[in-house]
Amino acid sequence: MFDKLLQAQQMAEEIKKRLDNVSVSAEVEGGKISITSTANKRITGISIDPELMGSADQEELEELLVTAINKVLEQAENVSQTEMQAATRDMMGGLGGLFGNK
């Protein structure tokens, strides 16, 4: 039983490392603001078109940034959940012995 739990913990760590290498991105205003993130929800880049910087007021720019960040974090969460669900399905066969079913 302990081996199965240790294996689950190791798999979770492997997934976390793998998600650090998966990049997702989101854009708003036709690509004038672009945000990139890892699937572990770490923002790795923000790009703002200089034309937008000159023409948008602060409130508009802030709203667009919030929208873009929320979009990229949602994508990162979707990728993370998909990876975790796949790993859980793979492990469920191995966990059958944990509950007395071999």
Contact map, one row per residue, 1 for C-alpha under 8 A:
111110000000000000000000000000000000000000000000000000000000000000000000000000000000000000000000110000
111111000000000000000000000000000000000000000000000000000000000000000000000000000000000000000000000000
111111100000000000000000000000000000000000000000000000000000000000000000000000000000000000000000000000
111111110000000000000000000000000000000000000000000000000000000000000000000000000000000000000110010000
111111111000000000000000000000000000000000000000000000000000000000000000000000000000000000000000000000
011111111100000000000000000000000000000000000000000000000000000000000000000000000000000000000000000000
001111111110000000000000000000000000000000000000000000000000000000000000000000000000000000000000000000
000111111111000000000000000000000000000000000000000000000000000000000000000000000000000000100000000000
000011111111100000000000000000000000000000000000000000000000000000000000000000000000000000000000000000
000001111111110000000000000000000000000000000000000000000000000000000000000000000000000000000000000000
000000111111111000000000000000000000000000000000000000000000000000000000000000000000001000000000000000
000000011111111100000000000000000000000000000000000000000000000000000000000000000001000000000000000000
000000001111111110000000000000000000000000000000000000000000000000000000000000000000000000000000000000
000000000111111111000000000000000000000000000000000000000000000000000000000000000000000000000000000000
000000000011111111100000000000000000000000000000000000000000000000000000000000000011000000000000000000
000000000001111111110000000000000000000100000000000000000000000000000000000000000000000000000000000000
000000000000111111111000000000000000000000000000000000000000000000000000000000000000000000000000000000
000000000000011111111100000000000000000000000000000000000000000000000000000000000000000000000000000000
000000000000001111111100000000000000011100000000000000000000000000000000000000010000000000000000000000
000000000000000111111110000000000000011100000000000000000000000000000000000000000000000000000000000000
000000000000000011111110000000000000011000000000000000000000000000000000000000000000000000000000000000
000000000000000001111111000000000000011000000000000000000000000000000000000000000000000000000000000000
000000000000000000011111100000000001111000000000000000000000000000000000000000000000000000000000000000
000000000000000000000111110000000001111000000000000000000000000000000001001100000000000000000000000000
000000000000000000000011111000000111100000000000000000000000000000000001001000000000000000000000000000
000000000000000000000001111100000111000000000000000000000000000000011011000000000000000000000000000000
000000000000000000000000111111111110000000000000000000000000000000010000000000000000000000000000000000
000000000000000000000000011111111100000000000000000000000000000100110000000000000000000000000000000000
000000000000000000000000001111111000000000000000000000000000000100000000000000000000000000000000000000
000000000000000000000000001111111000000000000000000000000000000000000000000000000000000000000000000000
000000000000000000000000001111111100000000000000000000000000000000000000000000000000000000000000000000
000000000000000000000000001111111100000000000011100100000000000000000000000000000000000000000000000000
000000000000000000000000001111111110000000000111100000000000000110010000000000000000000000000000000000
000000000000000000000000111100111111000000001111000000000000000000010000000000000000000000000000000000
000000000000000000000000111000001111100000111110000000000000000000011001000000000000000000000000000000
000000000000000000000011110000000111110000111100000000000000000000000001000000000000000000000000000000
000000000000000000000011100000000011111111111000000000000000000000000001100100000000000000000000000000
000000000000000000111111000000000001111111110000000000000000000000000000000100000000000000000000000000
000000000000000000111111000000000000111111000000000000000000000000000000001110110000000000000000000000
000000000000000100110000000000000000111111000000000000000000000000000000000110010000000000000000000000
000000000000000000000000000000000000111111100000000000000000000000000000100110000000000000000000000000
000000000000000000000000000000000000111111110000000000000000000000000000000000000000000000000000000000
000000000000000000000000000000000011110011111100000000000000000000000000000000000000000000000000000000
000000000000000000000000000000000011110001111100000000000000000000000000000000000000000000000000000000
000000000000000000000000000000000111100000111110000000000000000000000000000000000000000000000000000000
000000000000000000000000000000001111000000111111000000000000000000000000000000000000000000000000000000
000000000000000000000000000000011110000000001111100000000000000000000000000000000000000000000000000000
000000000000000000000000000000011100000000000111110110000000000000000000000000000000000000000000000000
000000000000000000000000000000011000000000000011111110000000000000000000000000000000000000000000000000
000000000000000000000000000000000000000000000001111111000000000000000000000000000000000000000000000000
000000000000000000000000000000000000000000000000111111100000000000000000000000000000000000000000000000
000000000000000000000000000000010000000000000001111111110000000000000000000000000000000000000000000000
000000000000000000000000000000000000000000000001111111111000100000000000000000000000000000000000000000
000000000000000000000000000000000000000000000000011111110000000000000000000000000000000000000000000000
000000000000000000000000000000000000000000000000001111111000000000000000000000000000000000000000000000
000000000000000000000000000000000000000000000000000111111101100000000000000000000000000000000000000000
000000000000000000000000000000000000000000000000000010111111100000000000000000000000000000000000000000
000000000000000000000000000000000000000000000000000000011111110000000000000000000000000000000000000000
000000000000000000000000000000000000000000000000000000001111111000000000000000000000000000000000000000
000000000000000000000000000000000000000000000000000000011111111100000000000000000000000000000000000000
000000000000000000000000000000000000000000000000000010011111111110000000000000000000000000000000000000
000000000000000000000000000000000000000000000000000000000111111111000000000000000000000000000000000000
000000000000000000000000000000000000000000000000000000000011111111100000000000000000000000000000000000
000000000000000000000000000110001000000000000000000000000001111111110000000000000000000000000000000000
000000000000000000000000000000001000000000000000000000000000111111111000000000000000000000000000000000
000000000000000000000000000000000000000000000000000000000000011111111100000000000000000000000000000000
000000000000000000000000000100000000000000000000000000000000001111111110000000000000000000000000000000
000000000000000000000000011100001110000000000000000000000000000111111111000000000000000000000000000000
000000000000000000000000010000000010000000000000000000000000000011111111100000000000000000000000000000
000000000000000000000000000000000000000000000000000000000000000001111111110000000000000000000000000000
000000000000000000000000010000000000000000000000000000000000000000111111111000000000000000000000000000
000000000000000000000001110000000011100000000000000000000000000000011111111100000000000000000000000000
000000000000000000000000000000000000100010000000000000000000000000001111111110000000000000000000000000
000000000000000000000000000000000000000000000000000000000000000000000111111111000000000000000000000000
000000000000000000000001100000000000001000000000000000000000000000000011111111100000000000000000000000
000000000000000000000001000000000000111110000000000000000000000000000001111111110000000000000000000000
000000000000000000000000000000000000001110000000000000000000000000000000111111111000000000000000000000
000000000000000000000000000000000000000000000000000000000000000000000000011111111100000000000000000000
000000000000000000000000000000000000001000000000000000000000000000000000001111111110000000000000000000
000000000000000000100000000000000000001100000000000000000000000000000000000111111111000000000000000000
000000000000000000000000000000000000000000000000000000000000000000000000000011111111100000000000000000
000000000000000000000000000000000000000000000000000000000000000000000000000001111111110000000000000000
000000000000001000000000000000000000000000000000000000000000000000000000000000111111111000000000000000
000000000001001000000000000000000000000000000000000000000000000000000000000000011111111100000000000000
000000000000000000000000000000000000000000000000000000000000000000000000000000001111111110000000000000
000000000000000000000000000000000000000000000000000000000000000000000000000000000111111111000000000000
000000000010000000000000000000000000000000000000000000000000000000000000000000000011111111100000000000
000000000000000000000000000000000000000000000000000000000000000000000000000000000001111111110000000000
000000000000000000000000000000000000000000000000000000000000000000000000000000000000111111111000000000
000000000000000000000000000000000000000000000000000000000000000000000000000000000000011111111100000000
000000010000000000000000000000000000000000000000000000000000000000000000000000000000001111111110000000
000000000000000000000000000000000000000000000000000000000000000000000000000000000000000111111111000000
000000000000000000000000000000000000000000000000000000000000000000000000000000000000000011111111000000
000100000000000000000000000000000000000000000000000000000000000000000000000000000000000001111111110000
000100000000000000000000000000000000000000000000000000000000000000000000000000000000000000111111111000
000000000000000000000000000000000000000000000000000000000000000000000000000000000000000000011111111111
100000000000000000000000000000000000000000000000000000000000000000000000000000000000000000000111111111
100100000000000000000000000000000000000000000000000000000000000000000000000000000000000000000111111110
000000000000000000000000000000000000000000000000000000000000000000000000000000000000000000000011111110
000000000000000000000000000000000000000000000000000000000000000000000000000000000000000000000001111111
000000000000000000000000000000000000000000000000000000000000000000000000000000000000000000000001111111
000000000000000000000000000000000000000000000000000000000000000000000000000000000000000000000001100111
